[in-house]
Amino acid sequence: MSTENREACSPPSGRAAMKKELPKQFQDYRNVWVFIELEHGQVHPVSIELLGEGRKLADKLGVHLAGVVIGPPGGQGTANAIADAAFAYGADLSYLVESPLLAHYRNEPFTKALTDLVSANKPEILLLGATTLGRDLAGSVATTLKTGLTADCTELNVDSDGSLAATRPTFGGSLLCTIYTLKCRPQMATVRPSVMAMPQRVNKPTGSIIRHELKMLEEEIATKVLAFFSDGDSNTANLAYADVVVAGGLGLGAVQNLQLLKDLARTLGGDFGCSRPLVQKGWMPVDRQIGQTGNTIRPKLYIAAGISGAVQHRVGVEGSDLIVAINTDPNAPIFDFAHLGVVADAISFLPALTEVFTKRLEPRNLEKFVQ
Ligand SMILES: Cc1cc2nc3c(=O)[nH]c(=O)nc-3n(C[C@H](O)[C@H](O)[C@H](O)COP(=O)(O)OP(=O)(O)OC[C@H]3O[C@@H](n4cnc5c(N)ncnc54)[C@H](O)[C@@H]3O)c2cc1C
């Protein structure tokens, strides 16, 4: 959080006074921008989620929404990012910076491209996905421009005075804090994948493209990409975009019981995850953690086995369409927000559930496992 942002946490009366102090050089900053992230030529879904949020902010402010695409020239990636993402999800215009130096993500040329674009075109709000790339780029762009950046927002809104109200969890997730960037522009925010809902495509998308040149030479870039190796790991988690997620917590009791989650997830064509203590115990890698400091998920079906439902876990799962909780304690907090609750021992209920789905047995075969 920048100094600007910390000051902005003062009470509303102080905020109003500070708003008047917005320096002259920032007073003509207009429009909402969304950085459209490309992952090996494919648009990252978080960019589309942000276009949906950006459209709402732009409409409230009565300004344009722009998508920002940075990549190598002539590739299908940048063309698709503009046509299939920016314009298809509501942007009025797109800024495009193409250069061979931008073929792979490197901090220096991407920061140069984005900061030059901002300085030339003066957006008031700039949104990026809180992905590995987005976090790296947002931090260096904010520090280069000396502006405020609110990371990992869970809600974005426009205040009555037109400021961006960027809300995120604080104090270990027990409180929500709304942060304002009052004395500098653009107001920057990152949002994690799946935190915002996917918007609808617009009918007959159109828009204008504004090209910018990257004023940088390869000799000025310290980082060199010599080769790219995929981790090739078919076990890589894809929790943020899975339709079905089965997760376990400390209630599973032993590392070998994690197989019960994997079996059910595979049977349902989904992915598996866990609560934080399982990562801390070294039972699962950190990319499978669900919750405030892990993945935020929005599956159609979330099955939580042996998870108590602490607030830090809840914030990462409450966007799920259907939450099914399996817990031996009928008073476990997870039953306060689960849509379906099963008071049962997860160690025997999970394999029974897998069997029911595998053999398409009658659900009543599960009744003997419920307490
Ligand atoms: C800053 C901060 C960030 C955090 N971030 C995260 C985060 O991102 N994600 C996260 O998950 N947590 C996070 N936590 C930790 C969080 O506060 C909880 O401690 C954690 O979620 C609890 O994990 P659990 O539900 O697996 O374990 P417990 O709270 O110990 O719950 C275990 C549950 O299993 C039940 N149970 C026991 N035996 C069985 C059985 N045989 N069958 C079925 N149920 C059984 C028990 O009744 C109990 O409800 C964070 C904490 C802090 C302070």
The ligand as a Gaussian input file, in Angstrom:
#p B3LYP/6-31G(d) Opt

LIG

0 1
 C       -3.825000     -14.272000       7.547000
 C       -4.493000     -15.593000       7.430000
 C       -4.767000     -16.096000       6.167000
 C       -5.374000     -17.359000       6.033000
 N       -5.648000     -17.808000       4.785000
 C       -6.303000     -18.986000       4.641000
 C       -6.671000     -19.477000       3.350000
 O       -6.373000     -18.878000       2.307000
 N       -7.337000     -20.642000       3.292000
 C       -7.687000     -21.371000       4.405000
 O       -8.314000     -22.436000       4.260000
 N       -7.349000     -20.943000       5.623000
 C       -6.654000     -19.782000       5.781000
 N       -6.306000     -19.360000       7.017000
 C       -6.508000     -20.277000       8.139000
 C       -7.938000     -20.284000       8.679000
 O       -8.076000     -19.251000       9.656000
 C       -8.252000     -21.628000       9.358000
 O       -7.314000     -21.879000      10.378000
 C       -8.231000     -22.812000       8.389000
 O       -9.055000     -22.535000       7.272000
 C       -8.748000     -24.050000       9.107000
 O       -8.525000     -25.156000       8.295000
 P       -9.438000     -26.465000       8.461000
 O      -10.857000     -26.091000       8.293000
 O       -8.858000     -27.467000       7.530000
 O       -9.086000     -26.951000       9.933000
 P       -9.964000     -26.875000      11.284000
 O      -10.414000     -25.479000      11.541000
 O       -9.155000     -27.550000      12.323000
 O      -11.251000     -27.709000      10.945000
 C      -11.285000     -29.085000      10.754000
 C      -12.747000     -29.476000      10.620000
 O      -12.834000     -30.856000      10.312000
 C      -13.921000     -31.401000      11.029000
 N      -13.660000     -32.832000      11.133000
 C      -12.826000     -33.495000      11.993000
 N      -12.794000     -34.805000      11.702000
 C      -13.621000     -34.980000      10.643000
 C      -13.997000     -36.125000       9.884000
 N      -13.515000     -37.334000      10.120000
 N      -14.878000     -35.924000       8.869000
 C      -15.409000     -34.713000       8.598000
 N      -15.067000     -33.616000       9.294000
 C      -14.186000     -33.747000      10.289000
 C      -13.947000     -30.683000      12.346000
 O      -15.229000     -30.717000      12.916000
 C      -13.554000     -29.266000      11.896000
 O      -14.710000     -28.478000      11.597000
 C       -5.711000     -18.119000       7.173000
 C       -5.445000     -17.587000       8.445000
 C       -4.846000     -16.358000       8.570000
 C       -4.586000     -15.818000       9.956000

